[in-house]
Amino acid sequence: MRYSHKDIEKKWQDIWDEQKAFAATEDRSRPKFFALVEFPYPSGAGLHVGHPRPYTALDIVARKRRMNGYNVLFPMGWDAFGLPTENYAIKNKIHPRKVTENNVARFKSQLKALGLSFDWDREINTTDEDYYKWTQWIFLKLFEMGLAYKKEMTVNWCPSCKVVLANEEVVSGGCERCGAEVERRAKSQWMLRITEYADRLIDDLETVDYIERVKVAEKNWIGRSYGAEVNFETSTADKLKVFTTRPDTLFGATYMVIAPEHPYIEKWKETLKNYDEVIAYKEKAAKKSDFERTEMVKEKTGVKLDGVHAINPVNGREIPIFVSDY
């Protein structure tokens, strides 16, 4: 007898759908369990191995909980907003909504073929107006409370995709998607003032059921630190403000370092005798990712500013200023 996995799997998957075998119900008599995985970004290429890996692991947990009598909510959705979709739509002359619909349909059919026990009655899509109106509402509340603000900051920029890239999306100095050389650019960005909640985020880790190494990773990411801001005068009468957790060591400060993107570089253009050398270094640094620039085990490089110096506020001594990418 021939075993036809396609027919048998399709038969039972259809039965699961008809009987809503994995749907969460309004039942207060049973204990509840909420299983949530990161929603995928639906691209035209379809699923890759990184998608079913965590989905399968949590699917096992969700099925075990159901067998234990829990009322399990295991939803799936689509993190479908983003410039990559817009760029794809422009390039292929297809409306972004149609692109998203096609990609979602492809992902959904592949996830269903895997037999994962998602509650498809709870499916969401971030491009759905009924969904993103609440995203807009939350942002407005953050803005009203002063927790959302605009700031110019340096980002990884792909000139081909015309998008800002996360550090993880920069591979060997190139864009993970298209391979174009990534640039470091100063762009105006919306920021969320999560530092206002640093203490609470760290302290409340003791109230959640995380394994210890995850708690340590969270604490390191949040990066709570206490210190002081100190102004260093410069020979141009401009002030350079620094943050230090050890103000008692300032007496021994022998030099000052500013980033290649610091606005004072342009401000001091007429004063700097080696402005061209500084700009050349800045352009070289712009091709490095944050990972490369913050790598601890590397040879530090930089250019000493010729024409401007800083003054140690503790002892009044003149100290050189360097431009460096670390």
DARA-V302183 format. One record per backbone hydrogen bond with DSSP energy under -1.0 kcal/mol. NH is the residue of the N-H (numbers start at 0). CO is the residue of the C=O. Records with the same first field share a line. If there is no record, write none. Layout:
NH = CO / CO
//
This chain:
7 = 3
8 = 4
9 = 5
10 = 6
11 = 7
12 = 8
13 = 9
14 = 10
15 = 11
16 = 12
17 = 13
18 = 14
20 = 15
22 = 19
26 = 24
32 = 70
34 = 72
45 = 42
50 = 47
52 = 48
54 = 50
55 = 51
56 = 52
57 = 53
58 = 54
59 = 55
60 = 56
61 = 57
62 = 58
63 = 59
64 = 60
65 = 61
66 = 62
67 = 63
68 = 65
69 = 64
70 = 30
72 = 32
77 = 123
78 = 39
79 = 77
85 = 81
86 = 82
87 = 83
88 = 84
89 = 85
90 = 86
91 = 87
93 = 88
98 = 94
99 = 95
100 = 96
101 = 97
102 = 98
103 = 99
104 = 100
105 = 101
106 = 102
107 = 103
108 = 104
109 = 105
110 = 106
111 = 107
112 = 108
113 = 109
114 = 111
115 = 110
117 = 115
118 = 73
119 = 117
121 = 118
122 = 119
125 = 77
127 = 124
130 = 127
131 = 127
132 = 128
133 = 130
135 = 131
136 = 132
137 = 133
138 = 134
139 = 135
140 = 136
141 = 137
142 = 138
143 = 139
144 = 140
145 = 142
146 = 141
148 = 190
150 = 188
152 = 186
154 = 184
156 = 182
157 = 162
161 = 157
164 = 155
168 = 165
169 = 166
170 = 173
173 = 170
174 = 179
175 = 168
178 = 174
181 = 172
182 = 156
184 = 154
186 = 152
188 = 150
190 = 148
192 = 146
193 = 191
195 = 192
196 = 193
197 = 194
200 = 196
201 = 197
202 = 198
203 = 199
204 = 201
205 = 202
206 = 203
209 = 207
214 = 210
215 = 211
216 = 212
217 = 213
218 = 214
219 = 215
220 = 216
221 = 217
222 = 218
227 = 243
229 = 241
231 = 239
234 = 308
236 = 233
239 = 231
241 = 229
243 = 227
248 = 245
249 = 246
251 = 248
252 = 249
255 = 319
257 = 321
261 = 258
264 = 261
266 = 262
267 = 263
268 = 265
270 = 267
271 = 267
272 = 305
277 = 273
278 = 274
279 = 275
280 = 276
281 = 277
282 = 278
283 = 279
284 = 280
285 = 281
286 = 283
287 = 284
292 = 288
293 = 289
297 = 295
302 = 322
304 = 320
309 = 318
310 = 232
311 = 316
315 = 311
318 = 309
321 = 255
322 = 302
323 = 257
//
